[in-house]
Amino acid sequence: MTRALSAVDRLLVFLCGCTLLGAGLAPAALYWDVPYASEFVASLDRARLSSLPQSPWYPYALAGALTVALVLGAWLVYSNIRSRAFTTRPVTPADGKHGDTVFHLQRVAQAACEHMSASEVVDNAQATVAMVRDRPTVTFTVTAEPGYTLRETVSFVESAERDFVAACGAMDIDTVYKLHLDRIGG
């Protein structure tokens, strides 16, 4: 999710929350005769408000609002559920006349997970390759065996990180390791 999209999501949630809060508090304010709310409601022309649906422009305004709401809603849903995963990254060759090299990063990450899982220190390892903000990122989720100390486990994961960086060469990617310590069986 990009920063702009998360800002739009938060703004919409805030505005919807304020609208719902106001809609819930308005009847309570009228019931207890809160001065500002009662004066505002008394100043409204209820006859004019009730005649709005009979206006000739009202169905068109309603249809236009529905169309805009549907388009914006579809865009928001698509933007929020869109996958930011990728599998390949281009590698810049030393000499451009030899062509382009494409690196299948998901397979290398999966091979790194298999290598870590083959060790006695790690019980399970999984990798996801996706864009996090504007950066290509490989996220490793490593579940460690409980019989090893945290220092040994971290040392092993740091060694695996060095191997992964060496395998990826000069690609500009970020790596994140989520280390889970498995429960001790009783």
CYANA upper distance limits for C-alpha pairs under 8 A (distance plus 0.5 A):
  1 MET  CA      5 LEU  CA      6.93
  1 MET  CA      6 SER  CA      7.05
  1 MET  CA     80 ASN  CA      7.56
  1 MET  CA    132 VAL  CA      7.40
  1 MET  CA    133 ARG  CA      6.44
  2 THR  CA      6 SER  CA      6.73
  2 THR  CA    132 VAL  CA      8.30
  2 THR  CA    133 ARG  CA      5.43
  2 THR  CA    134 ASP  CA      7.70
  3 ARG  CA      7 ALA  CA      6.58
  3 ARG  CA    133 ARG  CA      7.40
  4 ALA  CA      8 VAL  CA      6.70
  5 LEU  CA      9 ASP  CA      6.62
  5 LEU  CA     79 SER  CA      8.21
  5 LEU  CA     80 ASN  CA      8.43
  6 SER  CA     10 ARG  CA      6.62
  7 ALA  CA     11 LEU  CA      6.57
  8 VAL  CA     12 LEU  CA      6.62
  9 ASP  CA     13 VAL  CA      6.70
 10 ARG  CA     14 PHE  CA      6.56
 11 LEU  CA     15 LEU  CA      6.61
 12 LEU  CA     16 CYS  CA      6.52
 13 VAL  CA     17 GLY  CA      6.46
 14 PHE  CA     18 CYS  CA      6.63
 15 LEU  CA     19 THR  CA      6.59
 16 CYS  CA     20 LEU  CA      6.61
 17 GLY  CA     21 LEU  CA      6.48
 18 CYS  CA     22 GLY  CA      6.50
 19 THR  CA     23 ALA  CA      6.57
 20 LEU  CA     24 GLY  CA      6.57
 21 LEU  CA     25 LEU  CA      6.54
 22 GLY  CA     26 ALA  CA      6.41
 23 ALA  CA     27 PRO  CA      7.95
 24 GLY  CA     28 ALA  CA      7.66
 25 LEU  CA     29 ALA  CA      6.50
 26 ALA  CA     30 LEU  CA      6.73
 26 ALA  CA     37 ALA  CA      7.59
 27 PRO  CA     31 TYR  CA      6.56
 28 ALA  CA     32 TRP  CA      6.77
 29 ALA  CA     33 ASP  CA      6.32
 29 ALA  CA     34 VAL  CA      5.61
 29 ALA  CA     37 ALA  CA      6.63
 29 ALA  CA     38 SER  CA      7.85
 30 LEU  CA     34 VAL  CA      6.79
 30 LEU  CA     37 ALA  CA      6.96
 30 LEU  CA     38 SER  CA      6.23
 33 ASP  CA     37 ALA  CA      8.00
 33 ASP  CA     38 SER  CA      6.40
 34 VAL  CA     38 SER  CA      6.43
 35 PRO  CA     39 GLU  CA      6.57
 36 TYR  CA     40 PHE  CA      6.68
 37 ALA  CA     41 VAL  CA      6.72
 38 SER  CA     42 ALA  CA      6.52
 39 GLU  CA     43 SER  CA      6.69
 40 PHE  CA     44 LEU  CA      7.21
 45 ASP  CA     49 LEU  CA      6.90
 46 ARG  CA     50 SER  CA      6.58
 47 ALA  CA     51 SER  CA      6.86
 48 ARG  CA     52 LEU  CA      7.15
 51 SER  CA     55 SER  CA      7.53
 52 LEU  CA     58 TYR  CA      7.45
 53 PRO  CA     58 TYR  CA      6.30
 53 PRO  CA     59 PRO  CA      8.23
 54 GLN  CA     58 TYR  CA      7.65
 57 TRP  CA     61 ALA  CA      6.70
 58 TYR  CA     62 LEU  CA      6.55
 59 PRO  CA     63 ALA  CA      6.57
 60 TYR  CA     64 GLY  CA      6.53
 61 ALA  CA     65 ALA  CA      6.57
 62 LEU  CA     66 LEU  CA      6.63
 63 ALA  CA     67 THR  CA      6.64
 64 GLY  CA     68 VAL  CA      6.68
 65 ALA  CA     69 ALA  CA      6.49
 66 LEU  CA     70 LEU  CA      6.54
 67 THR  CA     71 VAL  CA      6.70
 68 VAL  CA     72 LEU  CA      6.55
 69 ALA  CA     73 GLY  CA      6.30
 70 LEU  CA     74 ALA  CA      6.47
 71 VAL  CA     75 TRP  CA      6.62
 72 LEU  CA     76 LEU  CA      6.59
 73 GLY  CA     77 VAL  CA      6.61
 74 ALA  CA     78 TYR  CA      6.52
 75 TRP  CA     79 SER  CA      6.42
 76 LEU  CA     80 ASN  CA      6.58
 77 VAL  CA     81 ILE  CA      6.66
 78 TYR  CA     82 ARG  CA      6.13
 84 ARG  CA    130 ALA  CA      5.75
 84 ARG  CA    131 MET  CA      5.79
 84 ARG  CA    132 VAL  CA      8.28
 85 ALA  CA    128 THR  CA      8.29
 85 ALA  CA    129 VAL  CA      6.18
 85 ALA  CA    130 ALA  CA      4.35
 85 ALA  CA    131 MET  CA      6.68
 86 PHE  CA    106 GLN  CA      8.30
 86 PHE  CA    129 VAL  CA      6.65
 86 PHE  CA    130 ALA  CA      6.14
 86 PHE  CA    131 MET  CA      7.95
 87 THR  CA    104 HIS  CA      6.15
 87 THR  CA    105 LEU  CA      6.00
 87 THR  CA    106 GLN  CA      5.54
 87 THR  CA    107 ARG  CA      8.38
 87 THR  CA    129 VAL  CA      7.30
 88 THR  CA    102 VAL  CA      6.82
 88 THR  CA    103 PHE  CA      5.81
 88 THR  CA    104 HIS  CA      4.80
 88 THR  CA    105 LEU  CA      5.88
 88 THR  CA    106 GLN  CA      7.67
 89 ARG  CA    102 VAL  CA      6.19
 89 ARG  CA    103 PHE  CA      5.62
 89 ARG  CA    104 HIS  CA      7.01
 89 ARG  CA    105 LEU  CA      7.09
 89 ARG  CA    171 MET  CA      8.42
 90 PRO  CA    100 ASP  CA      7.73
 90 PRO  CA    101 THR  CA      6.29
 90 PRO  CA    102 VAL  CA      4.88
 90 PRO  CA    103 PHE  CA      6.38
 91 VAL  CA    100 ASP  CA      7.60
 91 VAL  CA    101 THR  CA      5.79
 91 VAL  CA    102 VAL  CA      6.40
 91 VAL  CA    103 PHE  CA      7.09
 91 VAL  CA    170 ALA  CA      8.23
 91 VAL  CA    171 MET  CA      6.92
 92 THR  CA     96 GLY  CA      8.26
 92 THR  CA    100 ASP  CA      7.41
 92 THR  CA    101 THR  CA      7.42
 93 PRO  CA     98 HIS  CA      8.14
 93 PRO  CA     99 GLY  CA      8.11
 93 PRO  CA    100 ASP  CA      7.21
 93 PRO  CA    101 THR  CA      7.43
 96 GLY  CA    100 ASP  CA      7.82
104 HIS  CA    108 VAL  CA      7.22
105 LEU  CA    109 ALA  CA      6.59
105 LEU  CA    129 VAL  CA      8.00
105 LEU  CA    168 CYS  CA      8.45
106 GLN  CA    110 GLN  CA      6.60
106 GLN  CA    127 ALA  CA      8.36
106 GLN  CA    128 THR  CA      7.92
106 GLN  CA    129 VAL  CA      6.67
107 ARG  CA    111 ALA  CA      6.61
108 VAL  CA    112 ALA  CA      6.70
108 VAL  CA    167 ALA  CA      8.41
109 ALA  CA    113 CYS  CA      6.76
109 ALA  CA    127 ALA  CA      6.58
109 ALA  CA    128 THR  CA      8.40
109 ALA  CA    129 VAL  CA      8.46
109 ALA  CA    138 VAL  CA      7.92
109 ALA  CA    164 PHE  CA      8.24
110 GLN  CA    114 GLU  CA      6.74
110 GLN  CA    126 GLN  CA      7.69
110 GLN  CA    127 ALA  CA      6.83
111 ALA  CA    115 HIS  CA      6.65
112 ALA  CA    116 MET  CA      6.69
112 ALA  CA    160 ALA  CA      7.98
112 ALA  CA    164 PHE  CA      7.25
113 CYS  CA    117 SER  CA      6.51
113 CYS  CA    124 ASN  CA      8.37
113 CYS  CA    125 ALA  CA      5.53
113 CYS  CA    126 GLN  CA      6.32
113 CYS  CA    127 ALA  CA      7.29
113 CYS  CA    140 PHE  CA      8.27
114 GLU  CA    118 ALA  CA      6.65
114 GLU  CA    125 ALA  CA      7.71
115 HIS  CA    119 SER  CA      7.44
116 MET  CA    122 VAL  CA      6.62
116 MET  CA    124 ASN  CA      8.21
116 MET  CA    125 ALA  CA      7.13
116 MET  CA    160 ALA  CA      7.68
117 SER  CA    122 VAL  CA      5.86
117 SER  CA    123 ASP  CA      6.31
117 SER  CA    124 ASN  CA      5.74
117 SER  CA    125 ALA  CA      6.37
118 ALA  CA    122 VAL  CA      7.98
119 SER  CA    123 ASP  CA      8.36
120 GLU  CA    145 GLU  CA      7.92
121 VAL  CA    144 ALA  CA      6.46
121 VAL  CA    145 GLU  CA      6.03
121 VAL  CA    148 TYR  CA      7.08
121 VAL  CA    152 GLU  CA      8.44
121 VAL  CA    153 THR  CA      6.82
121 VAL  CA    156 PHE  CA      8.00
122 VAL  CA    142 VAL  CA      7.41
122 VAL  CA    143 THR  CA      6.50
122 VAL  CA    144 ALA  CA      4.83
122 VAL  CA    145 GLU  CA      5.99
122 VAL  CA    153 THR  CA      8.29
123 ASP  CA    142 VAL  CA      8.28
123 ASP  CA    143 THR  CA      6.06
123 ASP  CA    144 ALA  CA      5.81
123 ASP  CA    145 GLU  CA      5.93
124 ASN  CA    142 VAL  CA      6.48
124 ASN  CA    143 THR  CA      5.60
124 ASN  CA    144 ALA  CA      7.54
125 ALA  CA    140 PHE  CA      7.31
125 ALA  CA    141 THR  CA      6.08
125 ALA  CA    142 VAL  CA      4.91
125 ALA  CA    143 THR  CA      6.66
126 GLN  CA    140 PHE  CA      6.18
126 GLN  CA    141 THR  CA      5.71
126 GLN  CA    142 VAL  CA      7.10
127 ALA  CA    138 VAL  CA      7.19
127 ALA  CA    139 THR  CA      6.01
127 ALA  CA    140 PHE  CA      4.94
127 ALA  CA    141 THR  CA      6.74
128 THR  CA    138 VAL  CA      6.24
128 THR  CA    139 THR  CA      5.76
128 THR  CA    140 PHE  CA      7.15
129 VAL  CA    136 PRO  CA      7.97
129 VAL  CA    137 THR  CA      6.39
129 VAL  CA    138 VAL  CA      5.02
129 VAL  CA    139 THR  CA      6.92
130 ALA  CA    136 PRO  CA      6.50
130 ALA  CA    137 THR  CA      6.06
130 ALA  CA    138 VAL  CA      7.06
131 MET  CA    135 ARG  CA      5.94
131 MET  CA    136 PRO  CA      5.00
131 MET  CA    137 THR  CA      6.24
132 VAL  CA    136 PRO  CA      6.80
132 VAL  CA    137 THR  CA      6.62
135 ARG  CA    173 ILE  CA      7.49
135 ARG  CA    174 ASP  CA      7.58
136 PRO  CA    172 ASP  CA      8.23
136 PRO  CA    173 ILE  CA      5.74
136 PRO  CA    174 ASP  CA      6.76
137 THR  CA    173 ILE  CA      6.14
137 THR  CA    174 ASP  CA      5.08
137 THR  CA    175 THR  CA      6.04
137 THR  CA    176 VAL  CA      7.75
138 VAL  CA    173 ILE  CA      7.90
138 VAL  CA    174 ASP  CA      6.77
138 VAL  CA    175 THR  CA      5.32
138 VAL  CA    176 VAL  CA      6.76
139 THR  CA    175 THR  CA      6.30
139 THR  CA    176 VAL  CA      5.12
139 THR  CA    177 TYR  CA      6.37
139 THR  CA    178 LYS  CA      7.89
140 PHE  CA    175 THR  CA      8.05
140 PHE  CA    176 VAL  CA      6.58
140 PHE  CA    177 TYR  CA      5.29
140 PHE  CA    178 LYS  CA      6.55
141 THR  CA    177 TYR  CA      6.51
141 THR  CA    178 LYS  CA      5.21
141 THR  CA    179 LEU  CA      6.63
141 THR  CA    180 HIS  CA      7.84
142 VAL  CA    177 TYR  CA      7.60
142 VAL  CA    178 LYS  CA      6.53
142 VAL  CA    179 LEU  CA      5.43
142 VAL  CA    180 HIS  CA      6.42
143 THR  CA    179 LEU  CA      6.56
143 THR  CA    180 HIS  CA      5.05
143 THR  CA    181 LEU  CA      6.20
143 THR  CA    182 ASP  CA      6.61
144 ALA  CA    153 THR  CA      7.40
144 ALA  CA    179 LEU  CA      7.64
144 ALA  CA    180 HIS  CA      6.59
144 ALA  CA    181 LEU  CA      5.53
144 ALA  CA    182 ASP  CA      6.29
145 GLU  CA    181 LEU  CA      7.21
145 GLU  CA    182 ASP  CA      6.27
146 PRO  CA    181 LEU  CA      6.81
146 PRO  CA    182 ASP  CA      5.98
146 PRO  CA    183 ARG  CA      6.83
146 PRO  CA    184 ILE  CA      6.19
147 GLY  CA    184 ILE  CA      8.26
148 TYR  CA    152 GLU  CA      6.81
148 TYR  CA    153 THR  CA      7.08
149 THR  CA    153 THR  CA      6.81
150 LEU  CA    154 VAL  CA      6.49
151 ARG  CA    155 SER  CA      6.53
152 GLU  CA    156 PHE  CA      6.69
153 THR  CA    157 VAL  CA      6.74
154 VAL  CA    158 GLU  CA      6.55
155 SER  CA    159 SER  CA      6.71
156 PHE  CA    160 ALA  CA      6.73
157 VAL  CA    161 GLU  CA      6.63
158 GLU  CA    162 ARG  CA      6.83
159 SER  CA    163 ASP  CA      6.84
160 ALA  CA    164 PHE  CA      6.61
161 GLU  CA    165 VAL  CA      6.63
162 ARG  CA    166 ALA  CA      6.63
163 ASP  CA    167 ALA  CA      6.64
164 PHE  CA    168 CYS  CA      6.71
165 VAL  CA    169 GLY  CA      6.83
